[in-house]
Amino acid sequence: MRTRLKLFRNLLFTAGIAVALMFGATQASARMDCSPPITTCNSEPPEFCEDFCMEHYQNWGMCNSRDDCCLCLEK
């Protein structure tokens, strides 16, 4: 019985950490700022932001569909 309680406690602790990490990742991606110059990307093909970021910042990028702009990684 005691072993089962310890196992249950450890499982709950692990689940709590996983939920906290998922929440943090969601919040971090929701607060990303657009890379200047602000460029609309929702109406463009998926490769648009990758090409835009390589041309302007020499880095990989992706479309932030919520704010309709390209997000470019910093060096």
Backbone bond lengths (Angstrom), bond angles and torsions (degrees), N, CA, C in turn:
res aa  C-N    CA-C-N  psi(-1)  N-CA   C-N-CA  omega(-1)  CA-C   N-CA-C  phi
1 M - - - 1.452 - - 1.529 110.86 -
2 R 1.313 115.46 -43.45 1.456 119.77 -178.89 1.533 111.33 -64.27
3 T 1.321 116.45 -37.96 1.461 121.56 178.67 1.523 110.80 -64.20
4 R 1.316 116.32 -40.24 1.468 120.34 178.48 1.520 111.34 -64.49
5 L 1.317 117.76 -39.96 1.462 120.60 178.25 1.528 111.60 -64.84
6 K 1.325 116.64 -40.41 1.466 120.09 177.32 1.528 110.88 -65.04
7 L 1.318 115.98 -41.59 1.452 120.28 177.96 1.522 110.43 -62.68
8 F 1.323 117.49 -45.01 1.457 122.24 179.20 1.529 110.70 -61.53
9 R 1.325 116.84 -42.38 1.460 121.50 178.48 1.531 110.76 -61.98
10 N 1.324 116.51 -44.18 1.460 120.63 179.50 1.530 111.98 -65.42
11 L 1.317 116.56 -37.92 1.464 120.09 177.48 1.532 111.14 -65.52
12 L 1.316 116.72 -42.50 1.464 119.96 177.74 1.530 111.39 -64.12
13 F 1.314 116.46 -41.25 1.458 120.93 178.37 1.527 110.42 -61.40
14 T 1.326 117.92 -45.10 1.464 122.70 178.87 1.520 111.13 -64.00
15 A 1.327 117.16 -42.50 1.461 120.57 178.41 1.529 110.80 -63.83
16 G 1.314 117.36 -39.29 1.461 121.19 178.34 1.519 111.93 -62.82
17 I 1.320 116.77 -41.65 1.462 120.29 177.85 1.527 110.54 -65.25
18 A 1.316 117.36 -42.22 1.466 121.03 179.74 1.528 111.04 -62.09
19 V 1.322 116.93 -43.13 1.470 120.45 179.30 1.527 109.89 -64.64
20 A 1.318 118.15 -41.87 1.466 121.47 179.03 1.527 111.05 -62.52
21 L 1.329 117.72 -41.94 1.458 120.68 178.87 1.521 111.88 -66.21
22 M 1.329 117.40 -40.44 1.461 120.31 177.87 1.523 110.71 -64.94
23 F 1.323 117.93 -41.09 1.459 121.61 178.25 1.521 110.23 -62.97
24 G 1.321 117.66 -43.79 1.455 121.29 179.57 1.519 112.25 -63.47
25 A 1.320 117.26 -41.02 1.464 120.93 178.89 1.520 110.90 -65.15
26 T 1.326 116.75 -39.35 1.460 120.71 178.18 1.517 110.46 -63.77
27 Q 1.319 117.13 -45.13 1.460 120.88 -179.50 1.523 111.33 -66.60
28 A 1.310 117.72 -38.34 1.466 120.49 -179.91 1.512 111.18 -64.62
29 S 1.334 117.42 -43.06 1.454 119.59 -179.76 1.518 111.46 -71.03
30 A 1.323 118.35 -27.39 1.463 121.13 179.64 1.516 112.00 -74.65
31 R 1.328 118.45 -19.31 1.455 121.46 -176.64 1.520 113.27 -105.83
32 M 1.319 118.33 12.10 1.456 120.31 179.48 1.522 109.92 -68.52
33 D 1.315 115.79 136.60 1.462 120.58 177.58 1.520 109.81 -88.15
34 C 1.317 115.19 152.11 1.455 120.33 178.83 1.522 109.76 -76.65
35 S 1.314 115.05 149.00 1.448 120.43 177.89 1.523 109.66 -82.40
36 P 1.334 117.89 130.50 1.465 119.33 177.57 1.522 109.54 -73.48
37 P 1.279 124.49 149.98 1.454 123.22 -9.09 1.527 110.74 -70.18
38 I 1.321 116.07 140.86 1.473 120.48 -178.59 1.527 108.37 -63.35
39 T 1.308 115.50 129.00 1.456 122.20 -175.17 1.517 109.63 -131.22
40 T 1.312 117.37 127.51 1.456 119.72 177.12 1.525 109.39 -70.57
41 C 1.321 116.38 141.12 1.470 118.82 -176.33 1.525 113.02 -133.84
42 N 1.321 118.84 -10.76 1.467 119.72 -177.14 1.524 112.63 -62.94
43 S 1.326 116.97 -31.55 1.462 119.75 -178.33 1.525 112.44 -93.47
44 E 1.338 117.38 3.19 1.463 122.36 -177.91 1.528 110.77 -99.97
45 P 1.353 117.21 164.47 1.469 119.51 175.28 1.528 110.68 -66.80
46 P 1.331 118.28 160.07 1.466 122.05 -176.47 1.532 114.30 -57.58
47 E 1.327 118.06 -29.60 1.465 121.00 -177.99 1.523 112.90 -78.29
48 F 1.328 117.72 -7.66 1.459 120.86 -173.07 1.526 112.57 -56.95
49 C 1.339 117.87 -49.69 1.461 120.80 -176.93 1.527 111.62 -69.51
50 E 1.326 117.16 -33.77 1.462 119.28 176.78 1.526 109.77 -61.55
51 D 1.328 116.67 -45.74 1.470 120.93 179.28 1.522 111.02 -67.01
52 F 1.326 116.54 -42.21 1.466 121.21 -179.88 1.527 110.84 -60.45
53 C 1.310 117.08 -46.83 1.468 120.84 -177.54 1.516 111.87 -69.35
54 M 1.330 117.31 -36.90 1.461 119.59 176.86 1.520 110.56 -64.89
55 E 1.324 116.33 -39.90 1.470 120.71 -178.55 1.530 111.45 -68.18
56 H 1.335 118.00 -43.81 1.459 121.47 -173.76 1.526 114.04 -92.79
57 Y 1.350 118.03 -30.81 1.469 120.81 -172.74 1.522 113.91 -126.17
58 Q 1.326 118.05 -2.88 1.457 123.16 -177.11 1.534 111.70 54.34
59 N 1.315 115.76 37.37 1.465 122.33 178.44 1.516 110.13 -140.93
60 W 1.337 114.86 166.85 1.459 122.46 177.79 1.522 109.88 -74.51
61 G 1.320 117.54 150.76 1.457 121.57 178.46 1.508 111.98 -147.13
62 M 1.340 115.18 170.88 1.467 120.78 178.51 1.519 108.90 -147.86
63 C 1.308 115.83 164.90 1.460 121.45 -179.43 1.523 109.88 -86.90
64 N 1.322 116.76 128.38 1.461 122.43 171.87 1.522 105.48 -92.54
65 S 1.320 116.47 93.77 1.463 120.40 -173.06 1.526 112.62 -67.00
66 R 1.317 117.93 -24.48 1.469 120.63 179.10 1.527 111.13 -66.55
67 D 1.350 116.59 -42.91 1.456 120.56 -178.74 1.531 111.85 -101.57
68 D 1.324 117.49 0.64 1.460 124.10 179.53 1.522 111.60 53.50
69 C 1.324 116.42 57.43 1.460 120.71 176.96 1.524 109.45 -154.77
70 C 1.319 115.94 164.46 1.462 121.34 179.15 1.514 110.87 -85.14
71 L 1.328 115.95 137.89 1.458 122.49 173.42 1.518 107.15 -108.71
72 C 1.329 116.65 120.93 1.453 121.39 -179.50 1.517 109.33 -110.66
73 L 1.318 116.04 136.49 1.461 120.55 178.03 1.517 109.86 -71.81
74 E 1.318 115.85 147.33 1.453 120.37 177.28 1.513 110.02 -91.21
75 K 1.319 115.98 154.75 1.471 120.31 177.41 1.500 109.42 -76.04
